[in-house]
Amino acid sequence: MTLRSLLSTLADGEFHSGQALGEALGVSRAAIWKQLKKLDELGVRLHSVKGRGYRVAGGLDLLDPQRIEAGLEDGVRARLGPIALALSLPSTNEAALQGSAQGGGGGRLYLAERQTAGKGRRGRTWVSPFARNLYFSLVWDFAGGAAALEGLSLVVGLAVRHGLMDSGVEGIDLKWPNDLLVDGRKLGGILLEMTGDASGQCQVVIGVGINVAMPDEVAAEIDQPWIDVRTAGGVSPGRNLLLAAVLNRLVPSLERFSEQGFASFRAEWEACNAHQGRQVVLQTSRVQIQGRCLGVDDKGALLLETEDGVQACHGGELSLRGLE
């Protein structure tokens, strides 16, 4: 018996006695008890009632590679490698980087039900409770090195936005360079990390986090306004179909980006730019720049109209916010 087998049985949200669980999974009640204790370590809250057994109130929407693959378009499925799914990881990006270092090919997808050290930009922690949101990293091969990757985070944001819209989520804006917002609150984020030759053949780990059904008990850990798919789009199709919808948009976008670069996406990105035409403040490690956001250039750099003229600002350790 594996812990995943026990989770799959409890996923229905119904009560299961220790004896019934042991019989269903072919192990002793003592073995079941040991596994149940491990669920608490994962952050899975068990409801126990004497005489009835154990349940996970509300059930669990567990990730399933077969269900994800069933939701993929044929061309997308053909471009993806094996899906690596873990119950818990420090971070999917870290797992993907390790896989790349060991010779894992592009197209490999890394998923986790929970991250214990999920990463956001600028060293922030990405709050990652068990089986509630989406945390995934996709490894993709690129030629041309770092120079050919300009604007990639914006393209990924567009693709994720389209996938979420296909799943019924409306009103999504994009915040340069890599956040998805609804009503000014963060729905998702993107973290890109490159490995390989900075001037030639390289791989990019595309890390994506999407808030799907954030539990109230972890909300206090989030240090900025946030929203989830459940709140923004009503009923979610489930995390497996939601992820498939995102991948169905992301993979073709990556192929198009490899051939055409960011310029062909520019107008589309500006049409959903959260700060288009607005006064903003851009904070770098050294200075603060205030101006009006004119959009982006053909390489994805942010264009700010300032007192000193139009400045093109490239990604990095930057923070952008609108002025009230």
N, C-alpha and C positions, 0 to 999 in steps of 0.2 A: 504494500500500500504506500502511496506517495501522499504528501501533503496536498498536492493538486487534486488528487482523487477525492480526498475529504472535502476540500473546498467546493469541488464540482457537485458533490452530493448535497452540501449545505446551501448551495447557491439559490435553491428554490425558495428560501425564506421560511420553510415549514419546520416544525419540530421533528427531530429525529432522536430516538433514544440511543443510549450508548450501545445497547445490545443490537438494535436494528442497524446502527452504523457498522458495528463489528461484523454482523452477518453479511451486509451488503458489500463490504470491502474485504471480507475474508481474513479478518484479524481479530485478536482478543479485545475485550473491553479495556484492558490495561494499555494496549497499544493505541487504542483510540484516544484514551485520556492523555497520553504523552503528546500525541499530535494536536489535540485540542489546546494544550498549553502553548504550543508553538504559534497558534493563530493569534494569541494576544501579542506576541513579539512582532507580528506583522502589522499590528494595528487593527485587526479584525475583531469587532466587538460581538461577543457571544452572549445570547440571552438564554439563561438556564432556568428551567422550572422543574422542580421535583415531580417525578411521575410522568413527565411529558418529554423531557430530554433537552436538546440544545437546538438553537436556531440562530441564524443571522437575520435580525429584523430587517425587513425590506429586501432581503436577498442580495445576491452579488451578480453584477454584470461582468463576468470574467472574459478576458481576451482568449480567443481561440484561432490559431493560425489557419485552420481549415475554413472557418467561417469568413475570415478576412480574405483569404484567397478566392473564395466563392463569390465575393462581392467585387473582385477586380475585373476590369476589362481585359480581354485576351492579350492585347499588345502590352499592357502594363504588367500583367503576370509574367510574360515572357522576359521582361527586362529586369525583374527582381530575382535575387538569389534566395537562399533559404531564410526563413524568418526565425530569429533567435529570441525566444520568449523566456523571461525569468520572472519568478515571483517577486524578487527584490534585488536591486542593484544599487551601488553607490550612485551611478548615473549611466544612462544609456550612451551618452557621448563618450564617456570613459571606456565603456565596453567596446564601442565601435572603433575607437582609436587603437585599443589593444588588438582587436581583430585585424585591423589594417596592418599593424606592425608585424603580425604573424602571417601575412600574405592573404588575408581575406579579400576577395574581389569586390569591385563596385556592384551596387545593387543589393547588397546585404542589408537587411533590416533588423534593428535591435529594439526590442520592446521590453518594458517592465511594468508589472502591476504596481510597483512602488519604487521610489528612489529615496535612498537615505541621505544622499548628498547631491541632489539635483542642482544644476547650475543655471543661472541666468546671466545676463550681461553685467559687467562691472562688478563681478564677484558676488552678486546677489544669490541667495538661496531660492530655488524653485520648490515651493511647497508641494509635496508629492504623496498624498495619502493613498492607501491601498485600494485598487480597483475602482477608483472614482473618476479619474481623469485620463488623459492620453499623454504618455511620455514615450517618444520614439526617436531613433536616430537612423538615418539612411546614409550609407556610404555611396558616393558617386565619383566616377572617374572623370577627370578633365585634363585637356591638353592646354599648353600655353602658360601654365603657372599662375601666380597670383594676379598678374595683370589681366588675365582672361576671366577673372572671377568678379570683377567690379560690377556691382548691382545685383549680385546673386541673392543676397538676403531679401531684397525687394521682390524679386521674382518668386522666391519661396513664399513670402507673405501673400502675394497675389494668388498663388496656387492654393494655399491653405484656405484663404478667404473664399475662393470659388467652391472648394470642397464642402466647406461649412454651409455656404449658401445653397448648394445642391441638397443639403440635408435639412433645409428649412430655417436656418439661422439668418436673420435679416439685420440690416443696419450696421454692418461691419465696416469700420474705417481702418486704414493702415497708418501707423505712426512710424516715421522714419527713425532708424533704419529697419526695425524688425519686430514691431509689436502689432497685435491685432486688438482693436478696441471696439466696444459697443457702448454708446452713450458716455464716452470718455473713460470707461472702465476697462481694465485689461482682461481680455478673453484668452489670449495666447501669446507666445513669444518664440523667437527663433534664435539659436546659437550655432554659428558656423565655426568649425575648426578644421584647418588644413594640415595635411601631412604629405610628405613626398617632396618632390623637387619644386622649389619656389619659382623656378624659371622654366619648368618643363612639365612633364607628366606628373600629375598629383592626384590625390584623393581629398575630397571634402566630406567631413562628417556634418550632416545637416540635422541638427537637433531641434525638435519641435515639442513644445508643451502646450496642451489645450485644456482649459478648465471645462470639464463636462458636467460633473455633479459634485461640486465641492461641499464636503460636510461642514456644518456650522461649527463643530468643535475645533477645527483647525484654522478657521477664518482669522482668528486673532494673530496668527503667525505671519500673515501677509501684510507687508508694509506699504501697500498702495491700493487705490480703489480697484476692485476686480469684479468680474461677472463670470458666469458659467453658461454653457450651452443650455442647460435646463432652464435657466432664468431668461436667457436671451432668445431662445428659439422654441420654447414650449417643450414638447415631448421629443426626446432624443431618439433616433432610430436604434440606439444601442452603440456601444463603443466599437464593436467589430465593423459594423456597416459604416459608421462615421469615419473610422480610419481608412476603410477601403475607398470611400468617397474622396477623401483628401489625397490618397495615393493616386487615384485615377486622374486627378488634376496635376499633381506634383510631377509625376514621371514625364508626361508629355512636355511640361513646361521646362524641365531640365534639359530635355533633348533639344527643344527649340532654342533655349538659351545657349547651349553649346554651339549651335550653328549660327545664331544671329546676334548673340550678345544681348545687352539690356535695352538697346535703343528701340527695338520693336515693341517693348513692353511699356515704354515711358509714358505715353498718353494714358494708357489704361491705369497705370499706377497713380498718376496725378489725379485721375477722376475720383479716386477714393482716398486721397491723401487727407488725413484728419486735420492738417494745418494749412491746407492750400489757401493762399491769399491772406492768411492771418498773421498777426504780430506774434513773434515767438522769441524765446531766449534759448541759445545754445551754450551749454556749459562744457568747456574742455578742462583738461587737467590744469591749465594755466590761466585761461581767460574766459570771460563771458561775452558772448556776442548777441546783440539784440537787433532784430530786423523783421522784415516781412517775408514770409515764405513764398517763394515764386515757384516752388516745385522742385524738380530734380533735372540734372542734365543727362546726356546720353550714356554716361557711365554710372549713373545712380547717385552722384554727389548732390547734396542738398544745396539749393540756391537760395541765398538770403540777400535781400535788398537792404543794405545798411547805409549809414551816412557817408561811408567811404566807397560806395558803389556796390555792385553785386559780387558776393563772395561765394565760391564753391567749397563746401565743407564735406570732407570724406569721412567714412565711418571709422569707428575705433572706440576709445573710452570717452564717449560723448553722452550728454544728457540733453534732451530736447523737451521743452514744455511751452505751452501756449500762454500768452499774457491775457489776463482777464480784462 
